[in-house]
Amino acid sequence: MHPPKQDWTKLRVYPLAERRSLTKADDILISPETAPQPYPEDLLASVRACAQQIRTARERGAGVVLMYGAHLLRNGAALILGDMMKRGWVTHLATNGAATIHDWEYAWLGRSTESVEQNVATGSFGAWDETGRNLHLAMMAGALRGEGYGVALGRFIAEDGTNFPSRAELIAAITGDPTHPLTAARADLLAAAVPEGRVTVEHPWKQASILAQAYIHGVPVTVHPGIGYDIIANHPIFNGAVIGRAAGHDFRLFGDSVETLDGGVVLSVGSAIMAPQVFEKSLSSVNNLRLSAGRKTVSDHTIYVVDLQDGGNWDWTTGEPPKTNAAYYLRFCKSFSRMGGAMHYLQSDNMAFIHNLYFELLRDSSPSR
């Protein structure tokens, strides 16, 4: 037995407002009314094809799933994605833990991002009190409502806080029915000594939050983090069970949207690891259940993968390269090329892709929801 010797409850955390943040919400947000920058004609042709496939998918009631990394948010996509959700062009969003941290910090403080190199050297990287605390509070409150990471945090931002039962109510619920599915979540609340009743946390920059926009428009949003991947682990309140419970819920919720992808569209924008890894496991699970029920596997879906890298200079429409080719080891291309649908790779800035896609969709703004 080798129990951990480090006592994380002794971590020193600092007020977020004292941090030198590198980006501001007011500077990065791009208005839906702003025309996109000129785009190469070959990429624009692919974007137009993507827009047409999204329109067709929505007309037939199929899903459109957007999986994105933190940089799409940091590049100012929140307002545009909010309008895309409002118009019914996106039916599910999935992201990683880093994106949720920037999302909440923009919404609460109006700024985010720090110098990793400088702050690791001083032991202050990620040690920001309000970020770690409020994300945990949102997830713990959401667990009592049967919500995962994404919906719970989106609600927390949109509603400017949350409500907690009293300690007496929690103890009574646990002792009254120890086998209840919420017992572990209730116990986590007791251990964290969270405030009782209403906890108000104002979010003046809600418009900068993709999660809040998703909650407001009733679009499912899921978060797929790793334990220790994100700065909310650098806090005395850190609880891997809280994060794991929320993420486990979201993985199952993501499967509900994968179920809708017959003739649908998957957009993987700036997510080299999370998107391909989560999608392949979820698709396999959905196909497993379908085959057990005597149904066909998910089919006729189209996948667009967008990243700044060159894709290994490989034509992914021909299938995957041999193991002797370095392109074989690009997970974000290889995994999606194996997922049964037609996969298209676009080497592009992620915001430029989303911005141009939005304007192409506007050419026919009568989608089905």
C-alpha positions as CSV (number, residue, x, y, z in Angstrom):
1,M,0.0,0.0,0.0
2,H,1.3,3.4,-1.0
3,P,-1.1,6.1,0.1
4,P,-0.5,9.6,-1.3
5,K,1.7,11.7,1.0
6,Q,0.7,15.1,-0.5
7,D,-2.1,16.9,1.4
8,W,-4.1,18.7,-1.3
9,T,-6.3,20.3,1.3
10,K,-3.4,22.5,2.3
11,L,-3.1,24.0,-1.2
12,R,-3.0,27.8,-1.1
13,V,-5.4,29.5,-3.5
14,Y,-5.7,33.1,-4.6
15,P,-8.5,35.5,-5.7
16,L,-9.0,35.1,-9.4
17,A,-9.2,38.9,-9.8
18,E,-5.5,39.1,-8.7
19,R,-4.4,36.9,-11.7
20,R,-2.9,38.5,-14.7
21,S,-5.3,37.2,-17.4
22,L,-4.2,37.3,-21.0
23,T,-7.6,37.6,-22.8
24,K,-10.8,39.5,-22.3
25,A,-14.3,38.5,-23.3
26,D,-15.1,41.9,-24.7
27,D,-12.1,41.7,-26.9
28,I,-12.5,38.2,-28.3
29,L,-16.3,37.9,-28.9
30,I,-17.3,38.0,-32.6
31,S,-20.7,39.3,-33.4
32,P,-22.9,37.2,-35.6
33,E,-23.4,40.3,-37.7
34,T,-19.7,40.5,-38.5
35,A,-18.8,39.1,-41.9
36,P,-16.1,36.5,-41.9
37,Q,-12.6,37.1,-43.2
38,P,-11.9,35.9,-46.8
39,Y,-11.5,32.1,-46.9
40,P,-9.6,30.0,-49.5
41,E,-11.9,28.9,-52.3
42,D,-11.2,25.2,-51.8
43,L,-12.0,25.4,-48.1
44,L,-15.1,27.5,-48.8
45,A,-16.3,24.8,-51.1
46,S,-16.0,22.2,-48.3
47,V,-17.8,24.6,-45.9
48,R,-20.7,25.0,-48.4
49,A,-21.0,21.2,-48.7
50,C,-21.0,21.0,-44.9
51,A,-23.7,23.6,-44.6
52,Q,-25.9,21.7,-47.1
53,Q,-25.4,18.5,-45.2
54,I,-26.4,20.2,-41.9
55,R,-29.6,21.6,-43.6
56,T,-30.4,18.2,-45.0
57,A,-29.8,16.5,-41.7
58,R,-32.0,18.9,-39.8
59,E,-34.8,18.6,-42.4
60,R,-34.9,14.8,-41.8
61,G,-34.6,15.2,-38.0
62,A,-31.1,13.9,-37.7
63,G,-28.6,15.3,-35.2
64,V,-25.7,17.7,-35.7
65,V,-23.1,17.2,-33.0
66,L,-20.3,19.8,-32.5
67,M,-17.3,18.6,-30.5
68,Y,-14.9,21.4,-29.8
69,G,-11.7,22.4,-27.9
70,A,-11.1,25.3,-25.7
71,H,-9.6,27.5,-28.4
72,L,-12.9,27.8,-30.2
73,L,-14.3,29.5,-27.2
74,R,-11.2,31.6,-26.6
75,N,-11.3,32.7,-30.3
76,G,-14.7,34.3,-29.6
77,A,-17.3,31.8,-31.0
78,A,-19.9,32.0,-28.2
79,L,-22.3,34.5,-29.8
80,I,-22.2,32.7,-33.2
81,L,-22.7,29.3,-31.6
82,G,-25.5,30.7,-29.5
83,D,-27.4,31.8,-32.7
84,M,-26.6,28.5,-34.4
85,M,-28.3,26.7,-31.4
86,K,-31.2,29.1,-31.4
87,R,-31.8,28.4,-35.1
88,G,-31.6,24.6,-34.5
89,W,-28.5,24.0,-36.6
90,V,-26.6,22.3,-33.7
91,T,-28.3,19.7,-31.6
92,H,-25.5,18.8,-29.2
93,L,-22.2,20.3,-28.0
94,A,-19.4,18.4,-26.4
95,T,-16.2,19.8,-25.0
96,N,-13.3,19.2,-22.6
97,G,-12.6,20.5,-19.1
98,A,-10.4,23.3,-20.2
99,A,-13.1,24.9,-22.3
100,T,-15.5,24.9,-19.3
101,I,-12.9,26.8,-17.2
102,H,-12.4,29.5,-19.7
103,D,-16.2,29.5,-20.3
104,W,-16.9,30.2,-16.6
105,E,-14.1,32.7,-16.1
106,Y,-15.2,34.8,-19.1
107,A,-18.8,34.7,-17.8
108,W,-17.9,35.7,-14.2
109,L,-14.8,37.9,-14.5
110,G,-14.9,38.9,-18.2
111,R,-11.3,37.6,-18.7
112,S,-9.4,34.4,-18.7
113,T,-6.1,32.6,-19.6
114,E,-2.9,32.7,-17.7
115,S,0.9,32.2,-18.3
116,V,1.5,28.6,-17.7
117,E,5.3,28.9,-17.6
118,Q,5.4,31.8,-15.2
119,N,2.7,30.6,-12.9
120,V,3.9,27.0,-12.6
121,A,7.3,28.4,-11.4
122,T,5.6,30.3,-8.6
123,G,3.1,27.5,-7.7
124,S,0.2,29.7,-8.6
125,F,-0.8,28.1,-11.9
126,G,-4.4,27.1,-11.6
127,A,-4.6,28.0,-7.9
128,W,-7.5,30.3,-8.3
129,D,-10.1,30.1,-5.6
130,E,-13.3,31.1,-7.4
131,T,-12.7,28.9,-10.5
132,G,-12.1,25.7,-8.6
133,R,-14.8,26.3,-6.0
134,N,-17.6,27.4,-8.3
135,L,-17.2,24.7,-10.8
136,H,-17.3,22.1,-8.0
137,L,-20.4,23.8,-6.5
138,A,-22.1,23.7,-9.9
139,M,-21.4,20.0,-10.4
140,M,-22.4,19.1,-6.8
141,A,-25.7,21.0,-7.1
142,G,-26.3,19.5,-10.6
143,A,-25.8,16.0,-9.2
144,L,-28.8,16.4,-6.9
145,R,-30.9,17.2,-10.0
146,G,-29.6,14.4,-12.1
147,E,-27.5,16.7,-14.3
148,G,-24.0,16.2,-15.7
149,Y,-21.1,18.6,-15.9
150,G,-22.2,20.6,-18.9
151,V,-25.8,21.3,-18.1
152,A,-25.1,21.9,-14.4
153,L,-22.4,24.5,-15.1
154,G,-24.5,26.1,-17.9
155,R,-27.4,26.4,-15.5
156,F,-25.1,27.8,-12.8
157,I,-24.0,30.6,-15.1
158,A,-27.4,31.3,-16.7
159,E,-29.2,31.4,-13.3
160,D,-26.4,33.2,-11.4
161,G,-25.8,30.5,-8.8
162,T,-27.7,27.6,-7.3
163,N,-29.5,26.3,-4.3
164,F,-28.3,23.7,-1.7
165,P,-30.2,21.7,0.9
166,S,-29.3,22.2,4.6
167,R,-26.9,19.8,6.3
168,A,-29.8,18.5,8.4
169,E,-31.7,17.7,5.2
170,L,-28.7,15.9,3.7
171,I,-28.1,13.8,6.8
172,A,-31.8,12.9,7.0
173,A,-31.8,11.8,3.4
174,I,-28.7,9.7,3.7
175,T,-29.7,8.0,6.9
176,G,-33.3,7.5,5.8
177,D,-32.3,5.7,2.6
178,P,-28.6,4.9,2.4
179,T,-29.0,2.9,-0.8
180,H,-30.6,5.8,-2.7
181,P,-28.8,6.7,-6.0
182,L,-28.1,10.2,-4.7
183,T,-26.4,9.1,-1.4
184,A,-22.9,9.5,-2.7
185,A,-23.6,12.9,-4.1
186,R,-25.2,14.0,-0.8
187,A,-22.2,12.8,1.1
188,D,-19.9,14.8,-1.2
189,L,-21.9,17.9,-0.3
190,L,-21.5,17.2,3.4
191,A,-17.8,16.6,3.1
192,A,-17.3,19.9,1.2
193,A,-19.2,21.9,3.8
194,V,-21.0,23.9,1.1
195,P,-23.2,26.8,2.1
196,E,-26.9,26.1,2.8
197,G,-29.7,27.6,0.8
198,R,-29.2,30.0,-2.1
199,V,-25.6,30.7,-3.3
200,T,-25.6,33.7,-5.6
201,V,-22.8,34.1,-8.1
202,E,-23.4,36.9,-10.6
203,H,-22.2,36.3,-14.2
204,P,-22.1,39.7,-16.0
205,W,-20.7,38.3,-19.2
206,K,-23.2,35.4,-19.8
207,Q,-23.1,36.1,-23.5
208,A,-19.4,34.9,-23.5
209,S,-20.4,31.5,-22.2
210,I,-21.2,28.7,-24.7
211,L,-22.5,26.5,-21.9
212,A,-25.0,29.2,-20.7
213,Q,-26.1,29.7,-24.3
214,A,-26.7,25.9,-24.6
215,Y,-28.7,25.8,-21.4
216,I,-30.8,28.8,-22.4
217,H,-31.6,27.2,-25.8
218,G,-32.2,23.8,-24.4
219,V,-29.4,22.2,-26.3
220,P,-27.6,19.3,-24.5
221,V,-24.0,20.0,-23.8
222,T,-21.6,17.4,-22.4
223,V,-18.1,17.7,-20.9
224,H,-15.5,15.0,-21.1
225,P,-12.6,15.8,-18.7
226,G,-9.7,13.9,-17.3
227,I,-8.9,13.7,-13.6
228,G,-5.9,16.0,-13.1
229,Y,-6.1,17.5,-16.6
230,D,-7.6,20.8,-15.5
231,I,-6.8,23.5,-13.0
232,I,-9.9,22.7,-10.8
233,A,-7.7,19.9,-9.5
234,N,-5.4,22.6,-8.0
235,H,-7.8,23.5,-5.2
236,P,-8.5,22.2,-1.6
237,I,-12.1,21.5,-2.7
238,F,-11.0,19.1,-5.5
239,N,-13.0,15.9,-5.5
240,G,-12.4,13.4,-8.3
241,A,-15.7,11.7,-7.5
242,V,-17.7,14.8,-8.1
243,I,-16.0,15.3,-11.5
244,G,-16.2,11.6,-12.4
245,R,-19.9,11.4,-11.5
246,A,-20.7,14.5,-13.7
247,A,-18.5,13.3,-16.6
248,G,-20.0,9.8,-16.4
249,H,-23.5,11.2,-16.7
250,D,-22.3,13.3,-19.7
251,F,-20.8,10.3,-21.5
252,R,-24.1,8.5,-21.4
253,L,-26.0,11.7,-22.4
254,F,-23.6,12.0,-25.3
255,G,-24.6,8.6,-26.4
256,D,-28.2,9.8,-26.7
257,S,-27.1,12.2,-29.3
258,V,-24.9,9.7,-31.2
259,E,-28.2,7.7,-31.5
260,T,-29.6,10.5,-33.6
261,L,-26.8,10.5,-36.2
262,D,-28.3,8.3,-38.9
263,G,-27.9,10.8,-41.8
264,G,-26.5,13.3,-39.4
265,V,-23.4,15.4,-39.1
266,V,-20.4,15.4,-36.7
267,L,-18.2,18.5,-36.4
268,S,-14.9,18.0,-34.6
269,V,-13.4,21.5,-34.3
270,G,-10.0,21.9,-32.7
271,S,-10.2,18.8,-30.5
272,A,-7.3,16.5,-31.3
273,I,-7.7,14.1,-28.4
274,M,-11.1,14.4,-26.6
275,A,-13.3,14.3,-29.6
276,P,-12.0,11.2,-31.4
277,Q,-11.5,9.3,-28.2
278,V,-15.0,10.0,-26.8
279,F,-16.7,9.6,-30.1
280,E,-15.3,6.1,-31.0
281,K,-16.3,4.7,-27.6
282,S,-19.8,6.2,-27.7
283,L,-20.4,5.1,-31.2
284,S,-19.3,1.6,-30.4
285,S,-21.7,1.5,-27.3
286,V,-24.6,2.8,-29.3
287,N,-24.0,0.2,-32.1
288,N,-23.7,-2.5,-29.4
289,L,-27.1,-1.6,-28.0
290,R,-28.6,-1.4,-31.5
291,L,-27.4,-4.8,-32.6
292,S,-28.6,-6.3,-29.4
293,A,-32.1,-4.9,-30.2
294,G,-31.9,-6.2,-33.8
295,R,-31.4,-2.8,-35.3
296,K,-28.8,-1.6,-37.8
297,T,-25.8,0.3,-36.7
298,V,-25.5,4.1,-37.1
299,S,-25.0,4.9,-40.8
300,D,-25.0,7.7,-43.4
301,H,-23.4,10.2,-41.1
302,T,-20.8,12.7,-42.3
303,I,-17.8,13.8,-40.2
304,Y,-15.9,17.1,-40.6
305,V,-12.6,17.3,-38.7
306,V,-11.1,20.8,-38.5
307,D,-7.6,21.5,-37.2
308,L,-4.6,23.7,-38.0
309,Q,-2.3,20.8,-38.7
310,D,-1.8,19.6,-42.3
311,G,-3.4,16.2,-41.7
312,G,-0.1,14.5,-42.4
313,N,-0.3,15.4,-46.0
314,W,-2.6,12.4,-46.5
315,D,-5.8,12.2,-48.5
316,W,-8.1,10.9,-45.7
317,T,-10.9,10.3,-48.2
318,T,-8.9,7.3,-49.4
319,G,-8.8,5.7,-46.0
320,E,-6.1,5.6,-43.4
321,P,-2.4,5.5,-44.2
322,P,-0.1,2.6,-43.4
323,K,1.7,2.5,-40.0
324,T,5.0,3.4,-41.8
325,N,3.5,6.8,-42.6
326,A,3.6,9.5,-39.9
327,A,0.1,10.6,-40.7
328,Y,-1.1,7.2,-39.2
329,Y,-0.4,8.6,-35.8
330,L,-2.7,11.6,-36.0
331,R,-5.4,10.4,-33.8
332,F,-7.9,13.2,-34.7
333,C,-7.9,12.0,-38.3
334,K,-7.3,8.3,-37.9
335,S,-10.0,7.6,-35.4
336,F,-12.7,9.6,-37.2
337,S,-11.8,7.9,-40.5
338,R,-12.7,4.6,-38.9
339,M,-16.2,5.7,-37.7
340,G,-18.2,4.4,-40.6
341,G,-19.2,7.8,-42.0
342,A,-17.6,9.9,-44.8
343,M,-14.8,11.8,-43.1
344,H,-13.5,15.1,-44.4
345,Y,-10.5,16.9,-43.1
346,L,-10.1,20.7,-43.3
347,Q,-6.9,22.3,-42.4
348,S,-8.2,25.6,-41.1
349,D,-8.4,28.0,-38.2
350,N,-11.3,26.8,-36.1
351,M,-13.0,30.2,-35.7
352,A,-12.7,30.9,-39.5
353,F,-14.4,27.6,-40.2
354,I,-17.3,28.2,-37.8
355,H,-17.7,31.8,-38.9
356,N,-17.9,30.9,-42.6
357,L,-20.1,27.9,-41.8
358,Y,-22.6,30.2,-40.0
359,F,-22.8,32.5,-42.9
360,E,-23.3,29.7,-45.4
361,L,-26.2,28.4,-43.2
362,L,-27.7,31.8,-43.2
363,R,-28.3,31.5,-46.9
364,D,-31.2,29.3,-46.0
365,S,-32.4,30.1,-42.5
366,S,-35.4,27.8,-42.2
367,P,-34.0,24.7,-40.5
368,S,-36.1,22.1,-38.8
369,R,-35.7,21.7,-35.0
